[in-house]
Amino acid sequence: MQLLWTCTWQLLLAMLSAATEPTHDHQLLLPAANELLVRATADIVLQHYTTFTSKQLYVRWENDAADALTDELLRRTATHLSVLLERNPPTETAATRTEQRLGPQQQLRVLNLLLVGDYAEFDHVIGELTDELYDFSGLYTVLLVGASNERRNLETAGTILRTLWTLYIVNVVVLIGPREGKGEVRLYTYFPYGEGYCERALPVVWNVYERDVGFVHRQRTPFPMKLRNFYNCPLVVATFPVFPFIMVPHRSRTRVQGVADAPLELEGIEGMVLRTLRQRLNFRLQIIIVDPPDWGTAGPRDQATGASAYIRQLRANLTIGYWATTLHRNRYMANSFSYYTSQLVLAVAPGESYTSLELLRCPFANTIWILLLVSLTVGLGVIGFLRYRTPTTSASWPGMVSVLFGAGLARVPVRSFDRTLLLCWFASTLVLRSAYTGSMIRFLQSDRNHSVPDSVPALLDGGYELFMYRNYSFIFDAYPQVGRRVQLVTAQQFRHRIVNRLQRPGDRLSVLLPLETVTFLNRNLTRAGQLLRVARNRAFVAKLAIYTQRTSTLLGPLNMLLERFVSSGLLNRWAAQYHQLQFLADPYRDGGRQQLVLAEMDGPFAILLVGLGLSSD
């Protein structure tokens, strides 16, 4: 079990000793070389560590020789940061490592200070650096304590920096104490990308700390931005076509073992994002076209599939192409800033056409029909009652019905009360007939069909076949019983078979695809007289991001630029070139006046013929 403790008791002891002893007595406890090393380290901690949001400093040392140096560091810095101490813990086994996850009240170790005597001690430390406990994008200061050989110190610093680069830890400095006869501390770091080299950890003397001056190059921060320029170094990108987000030009689809390192750029919404990132960060693209095109499953390294496998197995630096952020993916990979919100919708075939008799009923809602029937029933009941009392009103019953359909009366009532009732009935039926006629004309012009289900459960309950243009099964992680009923189709099957079926009214099928894909495809399909129609409800809202390794150093520069693209409106401008909402409407539907044809009025003619047949009897 690790010997971990909070430093409350040790800080109290240090403050008590500081109160009872003069300051120069503390300095006498340390050799002159170590005292200068402490001053340089305290300067870095106080000037740079305290500016982070995290205020917990993690300090670890491996041998007793560093005890006095650690005490002096704590005395100088403990009043500014809370401190977590760890001294020479036993080596972890695979069984105990699973117990070292963060508790509910713990935080990732962002600010780190490591004291080692040689590389063997550092190797003991590095074996326990996991992304479950440490934030690899944090600050790391390594003190090389007790070393005296200058050449050996440089070799050790280089080995330490190269080892940290394998974990993608970039914000790191190695401090080496003064050489014999020289009162200076050297600060070593590395720049992974530079002129003439790529992804190499070459140790460079970035600054020097002198006793009377402090850091010589005060304008140089110990942790500079090292990834603003990739110096035309290659970055491998795993992707596949997802219209209109990623589109591969036809000439760049030639593959050699799946790699298309063509000079042509990717097109589409996210293709433009990737192109701009390349220009701003100055890197060279090496594109891997994933075949078959699938995001795959992000899991343990040996179980990952699809494009996720390229990231998990370190065969690609990043992947882009409609990557929706999900909890499962974030367990094994790291996502960038979510720069675009897309909606997954259901493209459905239009409902069955209304029959002629159904068209007669459709202009009015059921409530109006019920009120009309109630009025007729009450009127006919009153007329029947009056006929029973006064037989002279025998023509009132057919007269009420004839007035409803716009006909006249053979005999007008004589009494004033009867005429008043007749005028009220005339007025109400006039309004009713006018509203019905206007509603009928608008309804026929709108070319409506029977409504279709507007959600995935309703479609499945209605016996619809549900297809996916790409493997969007990640949205069904919480509903595996639904995901098992969804079928995946290829691009060729979608274009040559599914699109034609989506034009047939009443065909029970639906396709899950992004809204941007619908509008992009409709722009070309409308030229052939076809149209993809979408259901009213959205199936899923996807937050799109770029995915990379959990500890990748690319996230910092990528997030900085992606946030600028979004806040400046650039990304919406790029999306508008491919996603235009007017292609969701029927381009053949004229918003102006339209004439009705006789075929649309065969229902009323049928009723007229039936009425004529009955009247001839």
N, C-alpha and C positions, 0 to 999 in steps of 0.2 A: 504493500500500500504506500502511496506517495506520502512524503512528509510535507504536507501543505498546511500552512497556518496563516492567519491574518497577522499583521505585524503590530498589533496594538501594544502588546507587552514590550516588544523590542523597541518600538518608537518611544514609549515611556522611559525605558532604560536609557536610550540615547539622549532624550531631552534632560533627564536628571543628571546624567554625566556632563552634558553641555552646561548645565546650570552651576555645577560644582567645580568645574575645571576651566581654566582660561582657554581661549581659542587656540593659542599657539601650542598648547599641550597636545591637542588633537593632531595638529599637523606634525608634531614630533613623533607621533605613533606611526606615521607613514614614511616610507622612503621618499626622497625627493621626486623620483620618477613616477611613483604611484600618486603622489600628491598632485602633480601636474596632470596626470591622467584623470583624476577625480574632478579637477577644475574644468577640463575640457568636456567631460561627460555631463557634469552638472549644468554647464552652459547650454548644451544641446537639449537637455531635458526641460530646463526652465524656459528656453526661448522657443521651442518647437513642440514638445510633448504637451505642454499646458494649453496650446491653442486648439487641441482636438476636443470633440464633444465628449468622448470617453475620458474620464478622469482617474482611471485605475492604471497604475504602473505595475507591470509584472517584472519582478527581479529574480534571476536565478543564477546561482554560482555552484561550482562543482568541487571545490577543495577548500581546505582550511586556510590556505595562503591568502584567499580573497576576503576573509572575514573582516579584517580591519578596513579594507578598501570599501566593502559594502556598507559598514557602519558609517563611514564618513559620507558616502553618497546619500544614505538615508537622512543623515543630519542636515544635508544641504537641500534636499528635495521633498522630504516627507510632508512639509507644511503646505505644499502646493498640490499634491496628488495623494490619493489613497494608494496603498502599496500592498501587493500580494507577493509573498516571499516563498521561494522554493529552493531547497539546498540539497543537492546530490541525491535525488530520489532513486530508488532501485529501478532497474530496467523492467519495463513493462512486458508482459506476455500477451499473447493474442486474447486470452480469456479476460485479463484485467483491463485491456484497452477498451473493451466495450463498456466498462463502467465509468470511463472518463468523460462522458458526455456532460454538457452543461446542465446544471440544475435550473429550476425555475427562477431563482434569484441571482444567477450568475450571468456574466456577460462575456462575449468573446474577448480574447486578449489582443488588444489593438496596440497598446504601447508596451514595448518589450525591451528589456535590458538584460543581456546575457554576458556573464563573466566566465571566461574559460582560459586555461593555461596553454593548451595546445589543441591540435585538431582532434585528437582522440577524445578529449572532453567535449568538444563541439559535436562530434559524431554521436556522443551519448545524448546530447540535447536534441539534435535534429531528428533522431529516431522517434521522438515523441511529439513532433510537430504535426498535428492533424488539423484539417479544416473544420473539425467539430469543436475544437478548443481555441484555435488561433485564427485571427483575421489576417490572411496573407497579404491584404492590401494595406495593412497597418505599418507602423514604424518599428524598425529593428535596429538596435545598436549593440554591437558585439565588441567587448573589451578583451583584448589579448593581454593577459596579466602574466607577469613573471618571465616573459621571453626576452632574450638579450641579443641573439644572433640576428643581424639585420636581414641577411639573405633568407634565413629560415622564416623570419617574420613575414617577409613578402610572399614566400611560397605558401605559408599557412593562410594569409589573408586571401590570396588568389583561390586556394582550394575552398575556403569558406564561402566566398562569393559565388563560385561555380556551383557549389552544392545548393545554395539558396536559389539560384536561378532555375535549377531543376524543379523547384516548388513554385516558380513564378513569383518569388518574393523580390521585389525591385527596390522598395524603399528601405535600404539597408546601408549602414556604414560600419566599417571595422576600424577601431581605434587601437593604435599600437603606441606603447610608451616611448619615452625619449631614448635615443641611442646614446652610447657612451660619449661624453664630451659635448653633447648637444641637448639644449633644453627646449625640445619641441616634441609635440605629439602629432603624428601623421594620421590623417583621416582618409581611408580608402573606400572607394565605392566602384561601381561599374555601370556602363551604359550598354544595354543589350543590342542596340542597333546604332551603327555609325557608318562613316565613309569607308567603304571597302569590306565591311563585315556585317554579318547578320546573326542574331541570337547567340552571342558569345559574351561571356562574363570575364572581360579583361580588367584586372585591377588597375585603377588609376589613383594617383594622389590628388584628391579633390580639394583638400585644404590642409593647413598646418596651424597648430595651436602653439603659440609661444608664451613664455611666462609673463613677459611685460606687455605684450601686445594683445594677447588673446588670439582669435582666429585672424590670420593674415588677410585672407580674402573675405571681407565682411559681406560683400554683395552676393556671395555664393551661399545658398542655403544647403544644409547637409543632405536634404532630400529634394533634389530638383525634379522637375517634370521630365522624365526620360523617354516618354512615348508620344511626343508631339510630332516627331518626324521618324519614319521608318526607313528612310534613305533607300527607297525603291526595293526594299527587301520583300520577298514573296510571302503572301498569306494564302493559305489553302482554304477555299470556301466550298462546302458541300451543299448542293442545292438541286432542284429539279423544277420543271415548268409548272407553275400554278397561275393560270391566267386570271387577271391581268397583273398579278404581283411580280412574278418572275416569268419572263419570256426569253427563250434562248433563240437567237437568230439562226436561221437555217444553216448557214455556212459554218457555224461554230459547233454543230452537233456531232462532228466527227470525233470519235473517241479513241484513245489509245489506253487500254486497260481502265476505261471509265473516266479518264482525265481529258478535259478539253481545254488546253492552255492556248486558246485562240486570242488574237488581238481584239476581236470584237467584244464589246461590252454586253452585259446582260441588259435586257430591256424590261419595261414594266415599272410599276410603282416602287417596289423594293429594289428593282434593278437600278433605278435612278438614285435611290438612297445609297446603295453600295458604291455606285460610281462616284458620288460626291464624297463619300468617306474616303475612297481611294485617293481622290485628288487632294483632299485636305490633309490627310495623314501621310501621303506620299509612300504608299506601298503598292506592290505589284500583285495582281490577282492570278491565282491558279485555281481554276474552276473544276470541281468534280461533279459530274452529272450523275446523280444517284439513280441507279436502275436496278429493280423497278422503282418508279417514283413513289416514295413513301417516307413519311416522317419516322416511322418505326416506333419502337418502344424503348424508352430510356430506362435502363435498369443497371444491374451489375455489369461490369465491363465485358464479361464473357457472354452475357445474355442480351445485350443491346442489339437492336435490329434497325434496318433502314438508315436514314440519315443520322439518327441518334448514335449509331455504332461508330460513325466516323469521328464524332466528338468524344465519345467515351473511350475509344481505343486510340486516341491521339493521332488520328490520320488526317484531321482537318483542324484548322484554328477556329473556325466559326461556321455557322450554318444560318441561312436566311431563306425565307420563302413561306409566308403564312404560318409562322411559328406562334401559335397561341400559347400564352403562359398558363400552365397548369401546375397544380401542387405536385403531382407525380414527377413531372419533368424537372421541377426545381429541386427535387431531392437529389438528383444525380448530375444536373448541369446548372449553369448560371445564365440568367437572362439579363439582357440589357434593359435600358429604359423603354417602357412600352410607348411606342411612338405612333401607333395607329389603332383605331377601334373599328373592327369589321363585324358585320352581322351575317350569320349563317341563316339562310332562308330556305324555304321549300318551294321548288318550282313544280307546279301541278298542272295537269291537263284541265281545260275548262270543263265545267259541269255539263250535264246533258241539256240539250235545248228544250225550251218549253213547248208543249203542244199548243194547238190553236185554242182549245178550250181553257187551258191553263193561262194563256195570255189574257183571256177575258177576265179572269179572277185577279190577276197580279197587280193591276193598278191600285187597288184598294187593299188596305190591310184587313186582317180578319176582324178587327174591332169595328171597322166601318160597316162591313157586311153584316155583322151581328146586329148593330144598331138599326140598319136598314130593314132587316127581317123583323126586328121587334116593332118598328114603326108600321110596317105592312100588316103585321099580325094584329096590332092594336086597332089600326084603321078598319081592317076587314071585320074584326070582332064588333066594333061599334056599328058598322053598317049592317051587319047581321042582326044586331039587337034592334036597330031602328026599323029594319024590314019586318021584324016580328011585331013591332008596335004599330007601324004605319006602312002598309003594303005599297004605297005610292012611290017608294024610293027604290024600285027594283033596278034602275039603271046606274045606281051609285057605285056598286061594286066593280063592274068592268070599267067604269069611268075613272076610278082611282088608279087602277093598273095602267090604263091607257095614258093618263097624264104622266105617270112615272116614266114611261118610255117616250114622251114627247108628243103624243097624239092629242087630238082635240076631243071635245064633248059633243055628243049629238043633242043633248038637252041641258041647258044651263039652269041651275037652281034659281028659284024665285025669291025665297025668303032671304033676308039680310044675313042671318047667322050662317046659313048654308053657304052663301057666297063668300063670307069671311073665311070660313074653313077652306073653301076651294082656293082662294087667293093664297093662303098660307101654304097649302100643299103645292100650288103652282110655283111659288117662290123657292121652297125647299128643294123641289125636284129639279128646278132650273139650275140652282147652284150645284146640286149633286151631279147632274148630267154634264155640266161644264167641267167640273173637277175631274170626272171620270174620263171625259174625252181628252183633256189636256194630259192627264197622267198616262193614259194609254199611248198617246203619241210619243211622249218622252220615253216611256218604257220600251216601245218598239224601236225607237232610234238608238237607245243605249245598247241594244243587241245583248241583253243579259241572258245568262244561263242559270241553271240550278247552282246554288252555292255548294262549295266543296269544303271538307274538313280543313281547319286552319292550324292544327297542331300535330305533332308526331303521334301522341297517343290516339287522337281522334282518327288520324289516317290509318293507323294499324287496326283500330277497332272497326273501321269501315271497309276492311279488306283490301286496302291499297298496298301495292308493292312499293317499297322504299329503297331507293338506290343512292349511292354516293359517287360523286364525280372524282373525288380523291378519298383517301382513307381518313375520314373525320371521326374515327371511332373514339377519339379522346373525349368527345363531348358526352359519350355514353358510359364513362367510367363508373358513374354512380347508378347507372341503369343497365346492367349487363344483359338483362332479359330483353331489352329493346335493341341493344347493339347486335345481338345474335340474329335479329330478323332483318337487318339492313344488308343489302347486297352492294358489292363494289363493282363498278364498271370501268372499263378502260376509256381513254379519250376517243378511240375509234368507235367503240360501241355507243358512246354517248352521242357523237355527232351523226352517225349513220342510222341509228335505230331508236335511241331514246328520244332525240329531238323530234323525230317524226311522230312518235306516239304521243308526245306532249301536245301536239296540235289537234288530236282527235277528241272531240267533246265526249265526256263520259268515260274515258279510259282511266282505269283506276291505278295510276302510278304517280309517284312523286320522286323528285331528285333533291338531295341536300347539297347545297353549294353556296359560296359567298354571294352576297348581293352585288358586289363589284363584278363578279364573274357573269352574273345575269345581264347586267347593263352592257358589259363589254361584248358578250356574245350577241345580244339583241341588235347591237349596232351593225353587225354583219348579217344576222339572220333575217332582219326586216327587208333586206334587199331581195331575198328569195320568197318573201311573203309569209315568213314564219315569225313566231314570237314566243318567248318564254314568259309565262305568267307566274306570279309568286303568291303564296298564301298570305293572309293578313297578318298572322303572328310570326315573330322571329323565333327561330329554333335555338339560337345560341349567340352570345355576344363574345367575340374573341378580341383580346388585347394582344397585339402583335409585337414581337421583340426579336432580337438576334440572340441566338444561344451559342455558348462556348463552354470551355471547361470550368469546373467549379472555382478553380484558383487562377483563372487566366488574368493576365495583366491588361488585356485588351478592353476590359469593361470600363475602366476609367476614361480613356480618351473617347471611346465610343459613346458613352453616356453624355459626356460634355457636348459633343457635336449633335447628337440626336435631340437633346433638349433644345438646342438652338434651332434646329430644323422645325421643330413643332411650334415653339414660341414665336418664330418669325413668320409662320404660315407657309413656309416653303413646301412642307409635306402635303398640305391640303392642295396646293397648286399642282404638285406632281400628280396627285391622285385624280384631280379634275381632268387631266388629259386622257384618262382611261375610264373613269367612272362618272357617267352623266345620267342623272335621274330621269331625264326625259325619255330615255329608252325603256323605262318601265311601263309607259303608257302605250296604247295601241296607236301607231302612227297613221293607220288608215281610217281612224275615227275622226270625222270632221266636226269641229266644235260649232260650226254654223248651222244653217237651216238644211234639212234633209227631207226629201219627198218619200212618202210611203208607197209601196208597191201593193198590187192586189193580193199577192201571195201572203202578205202579212195581215190581211183582213179576211182570210177565209173562215175564221171562226164566226164573226158576225153574219157572213153570208150563209153559213150552215144553219144558224138559228133562224134566219129569215126564211130559208126554204122549209124548215120544219114548221114554222108558223103558218106559211102559206098552205102547206099540206093539211094542217089541222083545220084551217078556215074553210077549205074547200069541201070538207065533209058535211 
